Amino acid sequence: MSTPLRLALMVSDTPQAQAAAQALGSEHDWVSLAEAEAVVVVGGDGYMLHVLHMMLDSGRVIPAYGLNLGTVGFMMNKIRSTRPIGQRVARATRIAISPLEMTATTCSGEIHRAYAINEVSLLRETRQTANLEIAVNGKVRMASLACDGILLATPAGSTAYNLSANGPILPMGSAMLALTPISPFRPRRWKGAILPESSEVVFRVRDPAKRPVAAVADQKEVRDIAEVRIVAERAHKLTLMFDRASSLDERIFAEQFQV
């Protein structure tokens, strides 16, 4: 008989998640996050992102299995099941995700680094449109984009903000990134690009004093930026776990046929 996985339990502070955690308490011999081989995350997509970022910041990343008590739950599993939680996690399908690493330089010269699991987005701070230069792998591909903003999304994040901005859905394992403008004004017809995951993308803000721009890596915002560099951080892959009947691959595939 195989040894049960050492599991940690992380729970959102919502009443629903706290109540579900009480029911789970007797299902497994839980251990601390430092001792665990995998973590069960109870909450919504936002709380899952919080836990994944916490692990990235700590330098110790273990697989995460989510139980949905949020609104969308795209990164989560259904809360109800006849199987004990230990069996569900042991049987789960694993999906590897490469986060994006953002290096943002402000107009005052400060440097901020952050990871993004879904996307890095640049957004105008005032009523003035942003004016951005876009370079890929050291070559300027667009000298001037007037827009409300722009984002670079991973496959896992391609069905989130990227999809709302009319960006493409990327299959897991495609090793591609979606570069999607937000309300482009000039050139108006530019729809964005699909880039290899190995690309280095650099955004430079033109006239930042008149047209200030903020950069957001998932939940971390940096204001008044001059330049943002983004690369896929493949040395710090994250692992999400899904019940076999409802993997992230299947969810992304199904999203492409929504009407």
C-alpha positions in Angstrom: 0.0 0.0 0.0 1.4 3.4 -1.0 2.2 6.0 1.6 -0.4 8.9 1.6 0.9 12.2 0.3 1.9 14.8 3.0 -0.7 17.5 2.4 -0.9 21.1 3.7 -4.3 23.0 3.8 -4.6 26.7 2.9 -8.0 28.3 3.3 -9.4 31.6 2.2 -10.9 33.8 5.0 -14.4 33.8 3.5 -17.1 32.1 5.7 -17.8 29.5 3.0 -14.2 28.5 2.7 -13.7 28.4 6.5 -16.8 26.1 6.8 -15.6 23.8 4.1 -12.2 23.6 5.8 -13.8 22.4 9.0 -15.4 19.5 7.1 -12.0 18.7 5.5 -10.2 18.8 8.8 -11.0 15.2 9.8 -10.4 13.7 6.2 -6.6 13.9 6.3 -3.6 14.2 8.7 -2.6 17.7 7.5 1.0 19.0 7.8 2.6 22.4 7.6 3.3 23.9 4.2 7.1 23.5 4.9 6.6 19.7 5.4 4.1 19.1 2.6 4.5 17.4 -0.8 1.4 19.2 -2.1 -1.1 21.9 -0.9 -4.9 21.9 -1.0 -6.2 25.4 -1.5 -9.8 26.2 -0.5 -11.2 29.4 -2.0 -11.4 31.0 -5.4 -9.0 31.8 -8.3 -7.8 34.9 -6.5 -6.8 33.0 -3.4 -5.1 30.3 -5.5 -3.0 33.1 -7.2 -2.2 34.4 -3.7 -0.9 31.0 -2.5 1.1 30.4 -5.7 2.7 33.8 -5.4 3.5 33.1 -1.7 5.3 29.9 -2.7 7.2 31.7 -5.5 8.3 34.4 -3.1 9.4 31.8 -0.5 11.5 29.9 -3.0 9.7 26.5 -2.2 7.1 25.6 -4.8 5.0 22.4 -4.4 2.0 21.2 -6.5 -1.4 22.9 -5.7 -4.8 21.3 -5.8 -7.7 23.8 -5.6 -11.2 23.4 -4.2 -13.6 26.0 -5.6 -15.6 28.2 -3.3 -15.1 31.4 -5.4 -17.0 32.8 -8.4 -15.3 31.3 -11.5 -12.9 28.7 -10.2 -11.1 28.2 -13.5 -8.0 27.1 -11.6 -9.9 25.0 -9.1 -11.8 21.7 -8.7 -15.4 21.1 -7.6 -15.8 21.1 -3.9 -18.1 18.1 -3.7 -16.9 14.5 -4.3 -17.5 11.0 -2.9 -13.7 10.4 -2.7 -11.6 11.5 0.3 -9.4 14.4 -0.4 -6.2 12.4 -0.2 -7.4 10.1 -3.0 -8.5 13.0 -5.1 -5.1 14.6 -4.9 -3.2 11.4 -5.5 -5.2 10.6 -8.7 -5.1 14.2 -10.0 -3.6 15.2 -13.4 -0.7 17.6 -13.1 -0.3 20.7 -15.3 3.0 22.7 -15.3 2.9 26.5 -15.7 5.8 28.9 -16.4 5.2 32.2 -14.7 6.2 35.5 -16.2 8.9 37.6 -14.5 8.3 41.3 -14.8 11.1 43.9 -14.2 9.6 47.3 -14.1 11.7 50.5 -14.0 9.9 53.6 -12.8 10.5 57.2 -14.1 12.5 57.9 -10.9 14.8 54.9 -11.6 13.4 52.4 -9.0 13.4 48.8 -10.1 10.6 46.4 -9.1 10.4 42.7 -9.9 7.3 40.5 -9.7 6.0 37.2 -11.0 2.7 36.9 -13.0 0.9 33.6 -13.4 -1.9 35.0 -15.6 -0.6 38.2 -17.2 1.4 41.3 -17.0 -0.6 44.3 -18.1 0.2 48.0 -18.7 -2.6 50.5 -18.1 -3.0 54.2 -18.6 -3.2 56.2 -15.3 -5.1 59.2 -16.5 -7.6 60.2 -19.2 -4.7 60.5 -21.7 -4.1 57.3 -23.8 -0.8 55.5 -23.2 1.8 55.7 -25.9 4.0 52.6 -25.9 7.0 51.2 -27.9 7.1 47.4 -28.2 10.3 45.5 -28.6 10.6 41.7 -28.9 14.0 40.0 -28.5 15.8 43.3 -28.8 14.1 44.5 -32.0 11.5 47.3 -32.0 8.3 45.8 -33.6 6.1 48.8 -33.0 7.5 52.2 -32.4 4.2 53.8 -31.2 1.0 52.2 -29.9 -1.7 54.6 -28.7 -4.0 52.6 -26.4 -5.6 52.2 -23.0 -3.0 49.5 -22.3 -1.5 46.2 -23.4 -1.0 42.8 -21.8 1.1 39.7 -22.1 -0.7 36.5 -21.0 0.4 32.9 -20.3 -1.8 30.0 -21.6 -3.2 29.7 -18.0 -4.1 33.4 -18.1 -5.3 33.5 -21.7 -8.9 32.9 -20.7 -8.9 35.7 -18.1 -8.3 39.4 -18.7 -6.7 38.5 -22.1 -9.9 36.9 -23.4 -12.0 39.9 -22.2 -9.7 42.1 -24.3 -10.4 39.9 -27.3 -7.1 38.1 -27.1 -6.6 34.5 -28.3 -7.0 31.5 -26.1 -3.8 29.5 -25.9 -3.7 25.7 -25.2 -1.7 24.5 -22.3 1.6 23.1 -23.4 1.7 25.4 -26.5 4.8 27.3 -25.1 3.3 30.5 -26.5 2.3 33.9 -25.0 -0.5 36.2 -26.1 0.4 39.9 -26.7 -3.0 41.7 -26.7 -3.7 45.5 -26.9 -6.4 47.0 -24.7 -8.6 49.5 -26.7 -6.0 50.4 -29.3 -6.4 53.8 -30.9 -3.5 53.9 -33.3 -3.0 51.6 -35.1 -6.6 50.9 -34.6 -6.8 47.6 -36.5 -3.8 45.9 -34.7 -5.1 42.8 -32.9 -1.9 41.8 -31.1 0.5 38.8 -31.6 1.2 35.3 -30.5 4.8 34.9 -29.4 7.1 32.0 -28.4 7.4 31.5 -24.7 11.2 32.1 -25.1 10.6 35.7 -26.2 11.8 38.7 -24.2 9.2 41.5 -24.4 10.1 45.1 -23.6 7.6 48.0 -23.3 8.8 51.5 -23.2 6.6 54.4 -22.2 6.7 57.3 -24.6 6.2 60.7 -22.9 5.6 59.2 -19.4 5.2 62.7 -17.8 2.2 63.5 -19.9 0.9 60.0 -20.4 1.7 58.0 -17.1 1.3 54.3 -17.2 1.1 51.6 -14.5 2.2 48.0 -14.8 0.4 45.1 -13.0 1.8 41.6 -12.6 -1.3 39.7 -11.5 -2.0 41.5 -8.2 1.1 43.7 -7.8 0.9 47.2 -9.3 3.8 49.5 -10.0 2.9 53.1 -11.0 4.7 55.7 -13.2 6.8 53.3 -15.1 9.3 54.1 -17.8 10.1 50.5 -19.0 8.9 47.0 -18.4 10.8 43.8 -19.4 9.1 40.4 -19.3 10.4 36.9 -19.7 9.0 33.5 -19.0 10.6 32.1 -15.8 10.9 28.5 -16.8 13.2 27.7 -13.9 10.4 28.2 -11.4 7.6 26.1 -12.9 4.4 25.9 -11.0 2.2 22.7 -10.9 -1.6 22.8 -10.7 -3.6 19.6 -10.0 -7.0 18.8 -11.5 -9.5 15.9 -11.3 -9.0 13.8 -14.4 -12.5 14.5 -15.8 -11.9 18.3 -15.6 -8.3 19.2 -16.5 -7.2 22.7 -17.3 -6.5 21.5 -20.9 -10.1 20.5 -21.2 -11.4 23.8 -19.8 -9.3 25.9 -22.1 -10.4 23.7 -25.1 -14.1 24.1 -24.1 -13.7 27.9 -23.8 -13.0 28.1 -27.5 -16.5 26.7 -28.3 -18.4 29.0 -26.0 -21.2 31.0 -27.8 
